[in-house]
Amino acid sequence: MKDRGNWTRALRLLWEVSPWHVGGVIALAALASLLPAATVQLTTLAVQGVADAVSSRGAQEAVDRAFTAGVVLSVLMVLTHVLTIGRGYLETLLQLRMANNVNERIMAKATRLRLEHFEDSTTYDRLQRASREAAYRPYQIFAHLISTVSSAVSLVAVSAVLLSWNVGVAVAILLAPLPSMASRVFYSRVGWKIENERSADRRRATYLQYLVTNDRSFKETHLFGLGPLFLGRYRDLIGRFYRVDRDLERKQAVVSGLLGLLSVCAAVGAVLYALAVTIDSGQVGQFAGYLSAITLVQSTVQLLFGGLAMLYEHNLFLGNLFGFLDIEERAPVSGAKPFPSVLRKGIEFRDVSFTYPGTDSPVLSRLNLTLSAGTCVALVGQNGAGKTTLVKLLARFYEPTGGQILIDDVPLDEYDLEDLRANIGVIFQDFVQYEATARENIGFGRAGSLNDTDAIRDAAGRADALSFVEGLPNGIDTQLGRWFSGGSQLSGGQWQKVALSRAFLRDAPIVVLDEPTAAIDAAAEAEIFARMAEIAGRATTLLIAHRFSTVRVADHIVVIDRGQVLEEGSHGDLMAADGVYAKLFRLQAAGYLDDPISS
Ligand SMILES: Nc1ncnc2c1ncn2[C@@H]1O[C@H](COP(=O)(O)OP(=O)(O)OP(=O)(O)O)[C@@H](O)[C@H]1O
């Protein structure tokens, strides 16, 4: 039942995309399907006319009949040609529009999925399967449906000739291709299963391809000499795919070929029978008609059954496309409260626990933490302590599995979700380096401000990015990165400053910076923090950092360990308490002293 839904859904989609093209293709196909039967009738008339004209030594009436049939046959040929061209044109347009539309739907769907989907490998498998089928399957199901229906119409018309002649012969020709069709259906299913099971390996092959074909991994792959290793792995994977496909094709060719012989035998039997009957009756025209009917029925019936087998295959693969489009979106519950433009009280994590979906060990356990409005709070802790996870919860990429997060005493889910995200300026550790202009790289922080040059310059100024951005060949409108022509590449620290500008442009009441200055030199870092102090008071800032020079500027410092708050206070308080923070601070500071260990 569910499978049948796939092709009806694909057809509905096609109709939505372009009813005019669909209607045109159907009309031309309907016309074309009537032509073979007319051809058979006219061939019979023409040959009989010629035979009569020859035997009567040129009787005018027979000559006229032969020529009339010949002329109409020629008109039919021209008509067939015109119909074929027209149909091909419409089909190409329809196919292009459909492929564009389906790719757009896949992309739109991806934008609606949640972070947890993209942190789960099964989503990538489904996306891979859907993308493979996107470009052509939905259209193909239509094309095969049309050709199958038009083959069926042709078949009914042409087989009427055969049926009137001999029922046994007609039935034999009609049913002989059935076993071969059954084998195609069987192998389609096997092929579909194989393709689905290798989704992860296909992605692995694509990943290996990516690793050796982009600038981001170039340095490592070349320095570590990984090219041949990755190439070898890629070769192994695609070699394995090839061997499996080859074996399947071989089996299919042998089985379908043998079963297809039944069809050939039926046709040979029919021709012999027609020969014998014509010798008895002496009707040469009828013999020509039978011959062309037998050939036509045989080829049409094969087209019909082949089309049905393909329909079955497309239907299976369409399940992959719709499987992706139907992934449950489970949009987080969104309240209606507008987000405050300035926080009055602050952000409170109250007894917050969290375990990532599909895992057992909690990352946060009953964590309590308050970020007072207008202050700059720094979060420190070992790798994997749960710092970034806190931010993901704050932006509602995930929901806490226990406890609550409140902003100005209002639970997070009571705020309008879009409004909440619009009011948090976050730059994550793995921020994006957009292969776009500097203006866009900064302006994406507030997409509505892409043309507000003053605001973009101001944000760049606050992140110490303005001077180098203005020094680029086209200033703020210079393409960044090397993927597109005319691009200028930035240093790691410069990219980070551009990302910081993006966060500053947002001018949000909450600013979260995850390792914001890890790649930035010390002098620039000091300057950026001085400017950040200017926005403190307007914004509540959360800094996640490992560098203690960054951390000590914060009003309040929180040490996290295994998902819980270990210590908190100002730099002075924590140093005086002489706990973990003080120990870590001294350890790092020692790195800058001349003789750290002995002192
Ligand atoms: N999507 C995920 N699924 C499952 N576990 C995850 C996921 N993301 C992070 N984790 C785990 O959660 C824990 C906390 O990760 P998190 O990124 O919050 O740490 P962090 O304190 O920010 O570390 P770092 O200082 O290295 O950035 C880690 O043990 C990590 O393995």
Ligand as a Chemical Component Dictionary entry (heavy atoms), coordinates in Angstrom:
data_LIG
# 
_chem_comp.id                   LIG 
_chem_comp.type                 NON-POLYMER 
_chem_comp.pdbx_formal_charge   0 
_chem_comp.three_letter_code    LIG 
# 
loop_
_chem_comp_atom.comp_id 
_chem_comp_atom.atom_id 
_chem_comp_atom.alt_atom_id 
_chem_comp_atom.type_symbol 
_chem_comp_atom.charge 
_chem_comp_atom.model_Cartn_x 
_chem_comp_atom.model_Cartn_y 
_chem_comp_atom.model_Cartn_z 
_chem_comp_atom.pdbx_ordinal 
LIG N1  N1  N 0 26.268 15.288 19.139 1  
LIG C1  C1  C 0 26.789 14.617 20.152 2  
LIG N2  N2  N 0 26.383 13.377 20.396 3  
LIG C2  C2  C 0 26.892 12.669 21.411 4  
LIG N3  N3  N 0 27.824 13.143 22.271 5  
LIG C3  C3  C 0 28.261 14.382 22.072 6  
LIG C4  C4  C 0 27.788 15.186 21.004 7  
LIG N4  N4  N 0 28.405 16.380 21.053 8  
LIG C5  C5  C 0 29.243 16.327 22.112 9  
LIG N5  N5  N 0 29.155 15.132 22.722 10 
LIG C6  C6  C 0 29.865 14.721 23.941 11 
LIG O1  O1  O 0 29.476 15.592 24.970 12 
LIG C7  C7  C 0 30.570 15.891 25.800 13 
LIG C8  C8  C 0 30.678 17.398 25.996 14 
LIG O2  O2  O 0 30.980 17.995 24.748 15 
LIG P1  P1  P 0 31.125 19.563 24.586 16 
LIG O3  O3  O 0 31.337 19.825 23.149 17 
LIG O4  O4  O 0 29.998 20.220 25.270 18 
LIG O5  O5  O 0 32.469 19.805 25.415 19 
LIG P2  P2  P 0 33.290 21.131 25.634 20 
LIG O6  O6  O 0 33.353 21.341 27.104 21 
LIG O7  O7  O 0 32.737 22.247 24.815 22 
LIG O8  O8  O 0 34.711 20.679 25.108 23 
LIG P3  P3  P 0 35.883 21.505 24.360 24 
LIG O9  O9  O 0 36.582 22.323 25.401 25 
LIG O10 O10 O 0 36.773 20.432 23.856 26 
LIG O11 O11 O 0 35.254 22.314 23.285 27 
LIG C9  C9  C 0 31.799 15.256 25.172 28 
LIG O12 O12 O 0 32.109 14.091 25.896 29 
LIG C10 C10 C 0 31.358 14.886 23.774 30 
LIG O13 O13 O 0 31.932 13.669 23.391 31 
# 
loop_
_chem_comp_bond.comp_id 
_chem_comp_bond.atom_id_1 
_chem_comp_bond.atom_id_2 
_chem_comp_bond.value_order 
_chem_comp_bond.pdbx_ordinal 
LIG N1  C1  SING 1  
LIG C1  N2  SING 2  
LIG C1  C4  DOUB 3  
LIG N2  C2  DOUB 4  
LIG C2  N3  SING 5  
LIG N3  C3  DOUB 6  
LIG C3  C4  SING 7  
LIG C3  N5  SING 8  
LIG C4  N4  SING 9  
LIG N4  C5  DOUB 10 
LIG C5  N5  SING 11 
LIG N5  C6  SING 12 
LIG C6  O1  SING 13 
LIG C6  C10 SING 14 
LIG O1  C7  SING 15 
LIG C7  C8  SING 16 
LIG C7  C9  SING 17 
LIG C8  O2  SING 18 
LIG O2  P1  SING 19 
LIG P1  O3  DOUB 20 
LIG P1  O4  SING 21 
LIG P1  O5  SING 22 
LIG O5  P2  SING 23 
LIG P2  O6  DOUB 24 
LIG P2  O7  SING 25 
LIG P2  O8  SING 26 
LIG O8  P3  SING 27 
LIG P3  O9  DOUB 28 
LIG P3  O10 SING 29 
LIG P3  O11 SING 30 
LIG C9  O12 SING 31 
LIG C9  C10 SING 32 
LIG C10 O13 SING 33 
# 
